[in-house]
Amino acid sequence: MDLTLFFNPVNESLLQVTSPAALVRSLRVYTHKMPDYRDAHLAIIGVPENRGAGNNHGTEHAPDEIRRKLYALKRSLVQYRIVDLGNLKPGHDLQETYTRLSEVCRILLEQNVLPVILGGSHDLAFGQYTAYEQLDKLVSLLNIDAFLDLEQHDDAHPASSHLQKILLHEPNFLFSYTHLAYQSYLIDPDSVAILEKLYFEAFRIGQMRTNLQEMEPVIRQADMVSFDVTAIRSSDAPGNAHAQPFGLTGEESCQICWYAGLNEKLSSIGFYEYNPDKDDESRKTASVIATMIWYFIEGFYHRKSEPNFRSNDFLKYVVAMPGHPETIVFYKSKRTEKWWMEIPYPEGLERFARNSIVPCSYSDYQMATQGEVPERYIQTVARLS
């Protein structure tokens, strides 16, 4: 398909970077001619959309400000195959923008090209999500945000209510939803209760900070990531009308993006709610997001092959349990020392097979050896049943 119908080219002034080692030297950017995306690994998509942002007006200017910082970062020694497709042309209304984003992402996913979306308001994640609708697989969604965008009152704007739209979408192809970095004093407890009833997971910023490494299996489970800049504390990312004094540090955000890049299962990522009008003069927030994307790209190019748990690269541990289940099977990679846990799925429901071996941590294995069923096992069984 000719994607020039969907996109405006990147402003050539953004390419005026003097360093020969700049990342932009290794990208194929749409300026005069749309680059061939079919052989690419990653595709950058700007979405200059503002109509769902509520009082965070200004997000439509985010993509080019992020590009300005990203292009100037230094490339590494890997051989990049990355295209920048330019800025998606907004639709005549929000729904049309969602549809256009969904269609473009679907085309890329079918070509095994990973979309990197530069928003734009957070409701654009709905377009990112619906791109998976025709791919005939269940999807695990990871959302990083200080807020839970489940507001249901009449005055709720799309960016603060889009999660409800995802959860209620038909046909339902959402296997799991995980929320990272929410802040309790910003959240209606009923919203967390809704997620728990659906056997979904939500982690407070304090839970994450005690041991960020324990979040790696959670991130490794995701098919798509949606990252709202409000999850990052205002001292590191002031460029948002809802910026909070507490939250993830820039370093922690980069660590999450590194883990996401390493995840062989992950097939799209979006960065939302950056508002240059609220940023400082040096565009600190744009720099943080650009660095997060840089770490994601580096993580992507450090991916290993898709895990084959029957190969000699894995150790298999069968742990006898005192009750039900009788045993729990774990796998450990000899190369990366990462852990997985096998969950039995109902007979005849082969569509769950892809999600029946879930990422876990060494602490889950330790818990099982002490006769306790890990919470991750219980949650996954509930979703498979």
Secondary structure, 3 states (H helix, E strand, C coil): CCHHHCEECCCHHHHCCCCCCEHHHHEEECCCCCCCCCCCCEEEEECCCCCCCCCCCCHHHHHHHHHHHHHHCECCCCCCCEEEEEEECCCCCHHHHHHHHHHHHHHHHHCCCEEEEECCCHHHHHHHHHCCCCCCCCEEEEEECCCCCCCCCCCCCHHHHHHHHHHCCCCCCEEEEEEEEECHHHCCHHHHHHHHHCCCEEEEHHHHHHCHHHHHHHHHCCCEEEEEHHHEECCCCCCCCCCECCCECHHHHHHHHHHHHHCCCCCEEEEECCCHHHCCCCCHHHHHHHHHHHHHHHHHCCCCCCCCCCCCCEEEEEEECCCCCCEEEEEEECCCCCEEEECCCCCCCHHHHHHCEEEECHHHHHHHHCCCCCHHHHHHHHHHC
